[in-house]
């Protein structure tokens, strides 16, 4: 099982899998997914596979002794931050990998069990399947498709999403492992995935629904998703955040898969579309060195009124804001944001967004109240307490003034997976937490700030499009409230002060929290138009 996990900006990820000479699946897909999601990919080959976009022709398995030589060569020289395991093929190979895992110190292990072909044929004999089940005891996360999930619990394939979740919980309980339940093979407009942990108080840790993409080019989707989750967990330290981010990346890769035109069968996904589309502009810039940053003064209400948030930002917050430029640019282009600005947004989508926003604000107020409790200065304590009250007041106003009469209370509305995931991130209740006594306040400041700043940033441009006959004129006008602008500027000043007085390790936690909240803000706006779950009303 895994060793203690530490977050790295560029984690070193080892893929142990078979090959695909067309590059769409197997170890080639793993390396692309690892690179596309911010990791450094390494590879140990278990099998040489002659295949193309139409299927597998033959498999050559090198001697097990050579496999072990590959594994030992890597681990003797490189510190491995996470391992992703794919095709193993037989009992001897599986046992060799299990023995190697027992001998090395690996922070995280993800297994994508290659057991059942698309045709439904079993790819492993009884001995190999038994060895694979033994391997599960050394794994943190297993990512089977529906047929493989059924094979692992030795049951018929689930016929419904609820049935698959139940099988996932049984598998988790049997082997003490996290299970990614994948619903991509079900019919329907949406494709669900869920993290299940039978040992948790609430076994369903996270559930993410994305619109199904109409494409035949899905070769290697399972390999790519599991490799992306492995990489993102090593970067982020949270399985549910890794899943949400990986699904966002995979959705884009599927939506642009047809652009590649690789092969005449089921082609690959477009692993690098986001990287190629946004280029180096999407790469984070380095924060200003500590020695170059002047001391930040403690924020005051008077100082906050003198500058906009961007003007108020010191060198550390300015660098952090710059790092999120690419994500913020994407927010402006989201269908929900564009439709809200033009006034073409339908009332049902607007009501959906407001209902989720009200649920979010209730949890957001809890995060702000916790920040007030932990704040080291009176000014910061008073600011966060006032902000917590403001969030609750805003929630009440949303329900009384904007939501339809049949949706007047939050108890009548289900939170979507995005709303729930964002709040888990804010409150530090993911699988891996950064709530150490000496950094919880700093993490909270980094986590809550994007809600202030991005809301004000997006709102400033929406406000320019407001006019008297705009259907949401009153709502857009709230972006210009002077009290909100002052609060945002004050929050930015607090963040600068916190970054200034923190060491490099704490700054890393703050940066992570800020960047993740920015990604959750993007997901929240994106879900406003998509309505990823139709059953959001009770």
C-alpha positions in Angstrom: 0.0 0.0 0.0 1.1 3.6 -0.5 3.5 5.6 1.6 2.8 9.1 2.9 1.9 11.4 0.1 3.6 14.7 -0.6 2.5 17.1 -3.3 4.9 17.9 -6.2 4.3 20.5 -8.9 5.7 18.1 -11.6 5.2 14.6 -10.2 7.2 11.6 -11.5 4.7 9.0 -12.6 5.6 5.5 -13.6 3.3 3.6 -16.0 3.6 -0.2 -16.0 1.7 -1.5 -19.0 1.6 -3.0 -22.5 2.2 -1.1 -25.7 0.1 0.2 -28.5 2.1 1.0 -31.7 -0.7 3.3 -32.9 -0.3 5.4 -29.8 -3.9 5.5 -28.6 -3.9 3.1 -25.7 -1.5 1.3 -23.3 1.7 2.8 -22.2 1.8 5.4 -25.1 -1.6 6.8 -24.0 -0.5 6.8 -20.4 2.6 8.9 -21.2 0.5 11.4 -23.2 -2.1 11.7 -20.4 0.6 12.1 -17.8 2.3 14.8 -19.7 -1.0 16.6 -20.6 -2.0 16.8 -17.0 1.3 18.0 -15.7 3.5 15.0 -14.8 6.8 13.6 -15.9 6.0 10.2 -17.4 8.2 7.0 -17.1 7.4 3.6 -18.6 8.1 -0.1 -17.8 6.8 -2.4 -20.6 5.0 -5.6 -19.6 4.0 -6.7 -23.1 4.6 -5.8 -26.7 1.3 -5.7 -28.4 0.7 -5.7 -32.2 -2.6 -3.7 -32.5 -4.2 -0.9 -34.3 -7.5 1.0 -34.2 -9.3 -2.1 -35.2 -8.0 -4.5 -32.5 -5.2 -6.7 -31.2 -3.4 -9.0 -33.6 -0.8 -10.6 -31.2 1.0 -10.2 -27.9 4.7 -10.8 -27.1 5.5 -11.0 -23.3 9.2 -10.4 -22.5 10.8 -12.6 -19.8 9.6 -11.7 -16.3 13.2 -11.3 -15.2 13.6 -8.5 -17.7 10.4 -6.8 -16.4 11.9 -6.9 -12.9 15.2 -5.4 -14.3 13.2 -2.5 -15.8 11.4 -1.9 -12.5 14.5 -2.0 -10.4 16.4 0.2 -12.8 13.8 3.0 -12.4 13.3 2.7 -8.7 17.1 2.5 -8.0 17.6 6.0 -9.6 14.3 8.0 -9.6 12.0 8.9 -6.7 8.6 7.8 -7.9 5.6 9.9 -6.9 2.9 7.6 -8.2 2.5 4.4 -10.2 -0.2 3.6 -12.7 -0.6 -0.1 -13.6 -2.3 -1.3 -16.8 -2.0 -4.5 -18.8 -0.2 -7.3 -16.9 -1.4 -10.3 -18.9 -0.5 -13.3 -16.8 0.0 -14.5 -13.2 3.8 -14.4 -13.3 4.0 -10.7 -14.5 1.4 -9.7 -11.9 3.3 -11.4 -9.1 6.5 -9.7 -10.2 4.9 -6.3 -10.0 3.3 -7.1 -6.6 6.7 -8.2 -5.2 8.3 -5.0 -6.6 5.7 -2.8 -5.0 6.3 -4.6 -1.7 10.0 -3.6 -1.9 9.6 0.1 -2.9 8.3 3.2 -1.2 5.5 4.4 -3.5 3.2 7.2 -2.4 0.2 6.2 -4.6 -0.7 3.2 -6.8 -3.5 3.1 -9.3 -4.6 -0.1 -11.1 -6.5 -0.1 -14.3 -7.3 -3.9 -14.6 -7.1 -5.1 -18.2 -9.3 -8.2 -17.8 -12.2 -8.1 -20.3 -12.1 -7.2 -24.0 -14.6 -4.9 -25.6 -16.2 -8.0 -27.1 -16.8 -9.3 -23.6 -14.1 -12.0 -23.8 -12.0 -12.6 -20.7 -8.4 -11.8 -21.3 -6.9 -13.5 -18.2 -7.0 -17.1 -17.1 -8.1 -18.1 -13.6 -4.6 -18.0 -12.2 -4.0 -14.5 -13.6 -7.3 -13.2 -12.2 -6.4 -14.6 -8.8 -3.0 -12.9 -8.9 -4.7 -9.6 -9.9 -7.0 -9.9 -6.9 -4.0 -10.3 -4.6 -2.4 -7.3 -6.2 -5.5 -5.2 -5.1 -4.2 -5.3 -1.5 -1.2 -3.2 -2.6 -3.3 -0.6 -4.6 -4.9 2.7 -3.5 -7.3 3.1 -6.4 -8.7 0.5 -8.9 -10.4 1.8 -12.1 -12.3 -1.1 -13.7 -14.9 -0.8 -16.5 -18.3 -2.3 -15.8 -17.4 -5.7 -17.1 -14.1 -5.8 -15.1 -15.9 -4.6 -12.0 -18.4 -7.5 -12.3 -15.5 -9.9 -12.9 -13.7 -8.7 -9.8 -16.8 -9.1 -7.6 -17.7 -12.3 -9.5 -21.2 -11.1 -10.4 -23.1 -10.4 -13.6 -22.5 -7.0 -15.2 -24.6 -4.3 -13.5 -27.6 -3.1 -15.5 -28.0 0.2 -13.8 -25.8 3.0 -12.3 -27.0 2.3 -8.8 -26.2 -1.4 -9.3 -22.7 -0.5 -10.4 -22.2 1.7 -7.4 -23.3 -1.2 -5.2 -20.7 -3.5 -6.8 -18.1 -0.8 -6.4 -18.8 -0.6 -2.7 -18.6 -4.4 -2.3 -15.2 -4.4 -4.1 -14.0 -1.6 -2.0 -15.0 -3.4 1.2 -13.5 -6.7 0.1 -10.0 -5.4 -0.6 -9.8 -2.1 1.4 -9.3 -0.1 -1.8 -10.8 3.0 -3.4 -12.9 2.1 -6.5 -13.6 4.3 -9.4 -16.9 3.2 -10.8 -17.3 4.2 -14.5 -20.6 4.5 -16.2 -19.4 5.3 -19.7 -20.8 2.0 -21.1 -24.4 2.8 -20.0 -26.8 4.4 -22.4 -27.9 8.0 -21.9 -26.9 11.6 -22.6 -24.5 11.7 -19.6 -21.5 9.7 -18.6 -21.1 9.3 -14.8 -18.0 8.3 -12.8 -17.8 8.0 -9.0 -15.2 7.4 -6.3 -16.4 4.8 -3.7 -14.8 4.0 -0.4 -16.6 1.4 1.7 -14.6 2.4 4.8 -15.9 6.0 4.7 -18.8 7.3 6.7 -20.4 8.2 3.3 -19.0 5.6 0.8 -19.8 7.8 -2.2 -16.9 10.2 -2.0 -17.4 12.0 -5.3 -19.7 11.7 -8.3 -19.0 13.5 -11.6 -21.4 13.6 -14.6 -20.3 14.9 -17.9 -22.2 15.0 -21.2 -21.6 12.0 -23.5 -19.6 12.9 -26.6 -20.8 11.6 -29.9 -17.6 10.2 -31.3 -16.2 6.8 -32.4 -12.7 7.8 -31.4 -12.6 6.6 -27.8 -9.7 4.1 -28.1 -7.6 4.2 -24.9 -10.1 6.3 -22.8 -9.8 4.0 -19.8 -6.0 4.1 -19.9 -5.9 7.8 -20.3 -8.4 8.6 -17.5 -6.6 6.4 -14.9 -3.2 7.9 -15.9 -4.6 11.4 -15.6 -6.1 10.7 -12.2 -2.8 9.2 -11.0 -0.9 12.3 -12.1 -3.4 14.8 -10.7 -3.6 13.0 -7.4 0.2 13.3 -7.1 -0.1 17.0 -7.9 -3.2 17.8 -5.8 -3.2 15.4 -3.0 -7.0 14.6 -3.2 -8.6 11.8 -5.1 -12.0 13.6 -5.6 -10.2 16.7 -6.9 -8.1 14.5 -9.1 -11.2 12.8 -10.5 -13.0 16.1 -11.2 -10.0 17.7 -12.9 -9.2 14.5 -14.9 -12.8 14.3 -16.1 -12.7 18.0 -17.3 -9.5 17.2 -19.2 -10.9 14.0 -20.7 -14.1 15.7 -21.8 -12.1 18.1 -23.8 -9.9 15.3 -25.2 -13.0 13.5 -26.3 -14.8 16.5 -27.8 -11.8 17.1 -30.1 -10.8 13.5 -30.8 -12.2 13.6 -34.3 -9.6 16.3 -35.3 -6.8 13.8 -35.1 -7.9 11.5 -37.9 -5.8 8.5 -36.7 -6.7 5.1 -38.2 -9.9 3.9 -39.8 -11.3 2.2 -36.7 -11.8 3.5 -33.2 -9.2 6.3 -33.0 -7.6 7.9 -30.0 -8.7 10.8 -27.9 -6.9 14.2 -28.3 -4.7 14.1 -25.3 -3.0 17.4 -26.0 -5.8 19.6 -27.4 -5.8 21.8 -24.3 -2.0 22.2 -24.4 -1.9 22.9 -28.1 -4.9 25.2 -28.0 -3.7 27.3 -25.1 0.0 26.9 -25.6 2.6 28.2 -23.2 0.2 31.0 -22.1 -1.5 28.4 -19.9 1.7 27.5 -18.1 1.9 28.9 -14.6 4.5 31.6 -14.0 6.9 31.5 -11.1 5.9 33.5 -8.0 8.2 36.4 -7.1 11.1 35.3 -5.0 10.8 35.9 -1.3 13.6 38.4 -1.1 12.1 40.6 -3.8 8.7 41.0 -2.1 8.2 44.1 0.1 6.5 43.6 3.4 2.7 43.7 3.1 0.8 46.0 5.5 -2.1 44.7 7.4 -5.3 45.5 5.5 -7.7 48.2 6.7 -11.1 49.2 5.6 -9.9 52.6 4.6 -7.0 51.2 2.5 -9.4 48.8 0.7 -11.4 51.6 -0.8 -8.5 53.2 -2.5 -7.7 50.6 -5.1 -9.3 47.9 -7.3 -8.4 44.3 -6.4 -5.8 44.1 -9.1 -4.3 47.4 -8.1 -4.3 46.3 -4.5 -2.5 43.1 -5.2 1.1 42.9 -4.0 3.8 41.0 -5.9 2.8 37.6 -4.4 -0.9 37.9 -5.1 -0.3 39.4 -8.5 1.9 36.4 -9.4 -0.8 34.0 -8.1 -3.5 35.9 -10.1 -1.4 35.6 -13.2 -1.0 31.9 -12.8 -4.8 31.5 -13.2 -5.0 33.7 -16.4 -5.8 30.8 -18.7 -8.6 29.4 -16.6 -10.1 32.8 -16.1 -10.0 33.4 -19.9 -11.9 30.1 -20.4 -14.6 31.3 -17.9 -15.3 34.3 -20.1 -15.9 32.0 -23.0 -18.3 29.6 -21.2 -21.8 29.4 -22.7 -23.5 30.2 -19.4 -21.4 33.4 -18.9 -21.9 34.5 -22.5 -25.7 33.8 -22.3 -26.0 35.6 -19.0 -24.2 38.6 -20.4 -26.3 38.8 -23.6 -29.6 38.1 -21.8 -30.3 34.9 -23.9 -30.0 32.6 -20.8 -33.2 30.7 -20.3 -35.0 31.1 -16.9 -34.6 27.4 -16.0 -30.9 27.5 -16.3 -30.8 30.7 -14.4 -32.9 29.2 -11.6 -30.7 26.1 -11.6 -27.6 28.3 -11.2 -29.1 30.4 -8.4 -30.3 27.3 -6.5 -26.8 25.8 -6.6 -25.3 29.2 -5.7 -27.5 29.4 -2.7 -26.4 26.0 -1.5 -22.8 26.9 -2.2 -23.0 30.2 -0.2 -24.3 28.3 2.9 -21.1 26.2 2.9 -19.0 29.1 1.9 -20.2 31.0 5.0 -19.0 28.1 7.1 -15.5 28.4 5.5 -15.4 32.1 6.2 -16.6 31.6 9.8 -13.8 29.1 10.3 -11.3 31.6 8.8 -12.5 34.2 11.3 -12.1 31.7 14.2 -8.5 31.0 13.2 -7.4 34.6 12.1 -4.3 35.8 14.0 -5.3 39.5 14.0 -8.4 41.4 15.1 -8.8 43.1 11.7 -8.7 39.8 9.8 -11.0 38.1 12.3 -13.5 40.9 11.9 -13.3 40.9 8.1 -14.0 37.2 7.8 -16.8 37.3 10.3 -18.5 40.1 8.4 -18.0 38.2 5.1 -19.6 35.1 6.6 -22.7 37.1 7.6 -22.8 38.6 4.1 -22.7 35.2 2.4 -25.7 34.0 4.5 -27.6 37.3 3.8 -27.0 36.9 0.1 -28.3 33.3 0.3 -31.5 34.5 1.9 -31.9 37.3 -0.7 -31.4 34.8 -3.5 -34.2 32.6 -2.3 -36.7 35.4 -1.6 -36.0 37.6 -4.6 -34.8 35.4 -7.5 -35.7 31.7 -7.1 -39.1 30.5 -8.3 -41.8 30.2 -5.7 -41.6 26.4 -5.7 -37.9 26.5 -5.0 -37.9 28.8 -1.9 -35.8 26.6 0.4 -32.4 25.0 -0.1 -33.8 21.8 1.4 -35.8 21.3 -1.8 -32.7 21.3 -4.0 -30.0 18.6 -4.5 -26.4 19.9 -4.7 -24.7 18.7 -7.8 -21.3 16.9 -7.7 -19.6 20.2 -8.6 -21.3 22.1 -5.8 -20.5 19.3 -3.3 -16.9 18.9 -4.6 -16.2 22.7 -4.4 -17.4 22.8 -0.8 -15.4 19.7 0.2 -12.4 21.5 -1.2 -13.1 24.7 0.7 -13.8 23.0 4.0 -10.8 20.6 3.6 -12.9 17.4 3.8 -11.4 15.5 0.8 -9.5 12.2 1.1 -6.3 14.1 1.8 -6.5 17.2 3.9 -4.2 20.1 4.4 -5.8 21.0 7.7 -2.7 20.9 9.8 -2.9 23.2 12.8 -0.1 25.5 11.5 -1.6 25.9 8.0 -5.4 25.6 8.1 -5.9 29.4 8.2 -3.5 30.0 5.4 -5.1 27.3 3.3 -8.6 28.7 3.9 -7.5 32.2 2.9 -6.1 30.8 -0.4 -9.3 28.7 -1.0 -11.9 31.4 -0.3 -10.2 34.2 -2.2 -11.1 33.2 -5.8 -14.8 33.4 -5.1 -14.4 37.0 -4.2 -11.9 37.9 -6.9 -13.2 35.9 -9.9 -16.8 36.9 -9.2 -15.7 40.6 -9.2 -13.6 40.1 -12.3 -16.3 38.3 -14.4 -18.9 40.7 -13.1 -16.9 43.8 -14.2 -17.3 42.6 -17.8 -20.9 41.5 -17.5 -21.8 44.8 -16.0 -20.6 46.5 -19.2 -23.3 44.6 -21.1 -26.1 45.5 -18.7 -28.9 47.8 -19.9 -32.4 48.7 -18.8 -34.2 46.1 -20.8 -31.8 43.2 -19.9 -33.8 40.4 -18.3 -31.3 40.0 -15.6 -30.5 43.7 -15.2 -31.0 43.8 -11.4 -28.8 40.7 -10.9 -25.9 42.1 -13.1 -26.2 45.4 -11.1 -25.1 43.5 -8.0 -21.6 43.3 -9.5 -21.2 47.0 -9.1 -22.1 47.2 -5.4 -19.3 49.3 -3.8 -19.4 47.1 -0.6 -18.5 44.0 -2.6 -15.7 45.8 -4.5 -14.3 47.0 -1.1 -14.6 43.5 0.4 -12.8 41.9 -2.6 -9.9 44.4 -2.3 -9.6 43.9 1.4 -9.5 40.1 0.9 -6.7 40.5 -1.7 -4.7 42.6 0.8 -5.2 39.9 3.5 -3.9 37.2 1.1 -0.8 39.3 0.4 -0.2 39.7 4.1 -0.6 36.0 4.7 1.7 35.1 1.8 4.3 37.6 3.1 4.5 36.2 6.6 4.4 32.5 5.5 7.3 30.2 4.6 7.7 28.5 1.3 5.9 25.3 2.4 2.9 27.1 3.5 2.9 29.3 0.4 2.8 26.1 -1.6 -0.4 25.0 0.2 -1.9 28.5 -0.4 -1.1 28.4 -4.1 -2.6 24.9 -4.4 -5.8 26.0 -2.6 -6.1 29.2 -4.7 -5.6 27.4 -8.0 -8.0 24.6 -7.2 -10.7 27.1 -6.2 -10.2 28.8 -9.5 -10.7 25.5 -11.3 -13.9 24.9 -9.2 -15.1 28.4 -10.1 -14.7 27.4 -13.8 -16.6 24.2 -13.2 -19.4 25.9 -11.3 -20.0 28.5 -14.1 -19.7 25.7 -16.8 -22.4 23.6 -15.0 -24.8 26.5 -15.0 -25.9 25.9 -18.6 -25.2 22.2 -18.8 -27.2 21.1 -15.8 -25.1 17.9 -15.5 -27.7 16.3 -13.3 -31.4 16.6 -14.1 -32.5 15.5 -10.7 -31.3 18.6 -8.9 -34.7 19.2 -7.4 -36.0 17.0 -4.6 
